[in-house]
Structures are given as C-alpha cells and as structure tokens.
Amino acid sequence: MKLDICYLCTTIGNLSGVPVRIFESEKLIFFYSLSKLPRDPMIIYRDEIFAVHAHVGYVATRRFHYYGIVNAGQTKIVIGPTGQIGESEQELRELAFQADVAEEDVQAFMAGMKSIVRMPFESILQMLFTINHVLNGETLSLEDIAIYPAHQEKLAADQNRRQTLQKLSAMAEEIKAGHNTLDQEQAIMSIVQKGDTAALREWIHAAPAIRGGVLAREQLRQRKNMFIVTVTLVSRAAIRGGMDVNDAFSLSDSYIQQCELLSFPEAITNLQYRMLLDYTERVERLRRGGRPTKLTLDVANYIQHHMSEPITAEAIAGKLYMSRPYLSRRFKAEAGESLTDFILKEKTEEAKRLLRYSDKPLTAVSAYLGFSSPSHFSRVFKRFTGRTPGEYREKYGL
C-alpha cells in the first residue's frame, strides 16, 4: 500500500496545532496549518532548514522557535514554528518584517502566529520520531538525538566579536584554584547595569580566566550551569539599569531554553557572548543620555515595546496616567530634550540597526517603524544622522 504522506501530515497538524510542510527536492508540495498565516515564517530560516540532512533534526531560531525536520530521500517534512513562550506584539511585528509580510496582512499574520499551539521541544521531537519511524523505519528516542542548533544568529559584522570567544570560554572552566569570581562578576554586572557596550568589549579582551566553582561533574553540564548562573545575574543587573522586569525575565528564560538545546561548548560560548551583549545593548538604549530618571526610563521602555507603531505623546501619557502637557513639560525638564525628538531619535537608532544588518528595502523599514511615508522617514533620519537612509546603508551596511 502506498503511504499517503499528505494524510499523515494533515493528521499531525490537526493533533498538534502546528504548521506542517512537505518538500520534494526542495519544492513545496504540501502545506497544512490550522492557523491562518498570510505568509509562512519558515521563509526566514529556509537556508538553515535545508542545511539539515539527518533523518531527524531541527532549527532553533533567535526568537527561540523550533522547526522540526524529518528527511526521507528527497522528501523533507518541516513542522513549526512553535515554542514554549508567547511572543510580544513588537516581536511579532519584527517577525512579520523579517518575513516580508505585506503591510495590510501584518495583523492577520500576528493573529495567526498567536494561535499556533505552544509546546515543549521534547514534544516536537516525539512527533518527529513518529514520522521518521513511518518513513525511514527507525525507532528513535530522545537519547538517540544529538541536540545541537542548526542555526546561530549572525552576531555582527566586526571581527572583534570572533576574537572575544576564547576569552569568554574561560568563564565556564572547572575550578583549578581558589575562586576569583567576585571581582569579575561585579565588573560585568556594573557594565550591564550601565549599558556600556564599549566597556563590555574592552573587558572581554583583557579579562582574566575566571575560576568558578564546580557546578556539575560533566563538562557540558558545567558549562550550561555556569551559563544559567550568568544569565540570572545579568538579568538582575539589567533590571537595576532600567530594563522592564518582565522583559528581563522573559529574555532570561528564552536564553536558558536555547542553552539547554546546545551540545557543544563553543556554541554555549557563542550564545553567552550574544546574551551579555544583548542585555547590555538593551540597557544602553534605555539609558541614552547619561543618568535617566524613572520617567525617562518608563518612556524609553514604552517606545521599545511600540517601536513599529506611530507613537504619540498622548498614548504615552495615557499609559503613564498623566496629561499630555504635563508629560511633555516634565520629560523635557528631566531629559533635556523634547519628547517628540526623543521618540524620533529612538526610531532612528532602530532604523540604523535595520539598515546595517538587514537587506530590507527602505520603504519596508519606513513602514515597519511607523513613519507616515518614506519621505518623512528620510527627513527624520537625515536630521539625526546627517545622512539619508540610502547613504547610511551604503557606508555601513553588510
């Protein structure tokens, strides 16, 4: 009897509530999803997914989604995305931007992503094992799978990041002498709390080998435990630096989940550097201008949560239970600049990141950041950078 793979995948999709695809020789021949998605988010990670050739594998994305993969000859079945933690509105808008979702379809895309069933990584693996047994005749268990990430985020273009990895690997070495962690721990926490990314890079280049305690008998478990300790401390330092508590803890949970999927020490080192820099950069953006007050931090956090929307002083005032005139006067007195300029500067900073590290068209960047038109975006960008968006990308883009 000929196997009906489409029927099998439809059943899996109905039972799991997670999108399922079938490819033959890299050509999509079947897609099934209970969630209505105007555009498949898998397109962002297609290259990483097709680089997996084992019978059972997966891709873990920078947003901590999972895509499960089963290969049988020229047939590839891809299940996902799913994960254990729901995304924020801003994260979903960024995902839509990355997937080139048309502006009129963004809300439908976000609603579709929210309706995908959340499940732990182990449940995805169990589904993959079942499909693999049907297609390849293998009987596998969790112990048979070497868990490793098929996708690592491109951290940055500059080579300094690569040169720091060896330094950071020392942070997870087993104890060889007395503990020397306290001074170094305090140095890192101070850097994160201040949001000083330049000092972080400088510290990494000159940091001594840190001799922490033995947290596990096995080396990989030791590395993971050290990572968990580090991200726990770093998240608290970021909160003291002004980061929203829920944001800091959610980010910590996500990084710990990602770490648990890794099987190679160098991958944990890579993730640890990304984690340290991520928290420090987020605090740096919140603390722009030196010594922020509670009001300026509240405003900065609001802007970060609504970056892809047209942000108004009225909306921020409502969120902070103030009148708009009072908020504007108080903000200018405490920040030394108008609230409107502060909002536009924050959007300009985000635009610089997108222009430098993505290939999205200028019109897409403008729309994503909530500008009324590309020409308005260009005027604002040039006002704060001295260059048009196109000139900036030409000079600094990858």
ZIKAMO-V860780 format. One record per run of one state. SS is the DSSP state (2 for helix, 1 for strand, 0 for the rest). FROM is the first residue (numbers start at 1). TO is the last residue. Records with the same first field share a line. If there is no record, write none. Layout:
SS=FROM-TO + FROM-TO
This chain:
0=1-4 + 17-19 + 25-26 + 33-40 + 51-55 + 61-65 + 73-74 + 83-88 + 99-102 + 116-120 + 137-141 + 145-159 + 173-180 + 195-196 + 207-218 + 241-244 + 261-264 + 287-293 + 306-312 + 320-323 + 336-338 + 358-361 + 369-373 + 386-388 + 397-398
2=5-16 + 41-50 + 89-98 + 103-115 + 121-136 + 142-144 + 160-172 + 181-194 + 197-206 + 219-240 + 245-260 + 265-286 + 294-305 + 313-319 + 324-335 + 339-357 + 362-368 + 374-385 + 389-396
1=20-24 + 27-32 + 56-60 + 66-72 + 75-82
